[in-house]
Amino acid sequence: MSHQLLKGKRGIIFGALDESSIAWKVAKRSFEEGAVFTLTNEPIAMRMGEINKLADECNTKVIPADATNMDDLSKLFDESMETLGGKIDFVLHSIGMSPNVRKKRDYTDLNYDFLTKTLDVSAISFHKVMQTAYQKDAMNEWGSITGLTYIAAQRTFPSYSDMAEAKATLESIARSFGYHYGKARKVRVNTISQSPTWTTAGSGVDGFDAFFKYADTLSPLGNASADSCADYCLFLFSDLSRMVTMQNLYNDGGFSSVGVSDEIMKMLSENKE
Ligand code: NAI
């Protein structure tokens, strides 16, 4: 149901790859809520073609940009402001990639060139996006910038590998840039820590099925879906969250506050017998 929560707002949405992408759902919901926005992804993702379908459905265009490339980001902000007719009100950073995870390198046998790439793509790109926007004065006051993260930043999930380092850095960048952007321009910066979700990036993690089931069994509300994550993003983009900044916010069905659930206790007791 639409409340036109984002009517009059202009945005940039990074990271829609296919229909399962969290950014895809955010784009669909933002459109329903009255926002205008551009879509962006790295040029290689463009070739898969699906994002153009989303652009048609949202009556917008795709501007290719590698989020680690400052020239690409500069063009992206310039072209977005021109296309949308003014400064930007919201940005979604929904980007993650680890060559170490992709190539199944064990955490105790990381390739450091890969690690550098993981950090650049999955974390430093968040700083690059914000620095580009900041230096161009491309955001409206009370604008909102949101990144997506995972609880492996706080707790160890062995197969998440070096993405844990990336997420810890991402969350730290949200706090640090959130301070500077808040002081200078009243722009808000937050991260949403999302439940395991069946997407291309998510299911690339070794043993994702078990990961998903474990979180679902531990969380009193069950795992949060990509659709619910999109709703939370919309709230953060909207004026309803004007005083929320520099926060890491859990959209996880309660997972982060639970020690153990009855179901898991039962499973472990049964296994013992
Ligand atoms: P996804 O695979 O649909 O999205 C990842 C996106 O990153 C893709 O669109 C990909 O093209 C883009 N990307 C990769 N390198 C890039 C670059 N250099 N420049 C620009 N874009 C680039 O997967 P998903 O799950 O929707 O991921 C979105 C975000 O949500 C990521 O930050 C991910 O870590 C986070 N997240 C995902 C969870 C999950 O279980 N799926 C759980 C918690 C957080």
Residues whose N, C-alpha, C, O or C-beta is under 5 A from the ligand:
A	BS01	NAI	G15 A16 L17 S20 S21 I22 A23 N41 E42 A45 A65 D66 A67 T68 S94 I95 G96 M97 V121 L148 T149 Y150 Q194 S195 P196 T197 W198 T199 T200 A201 G202
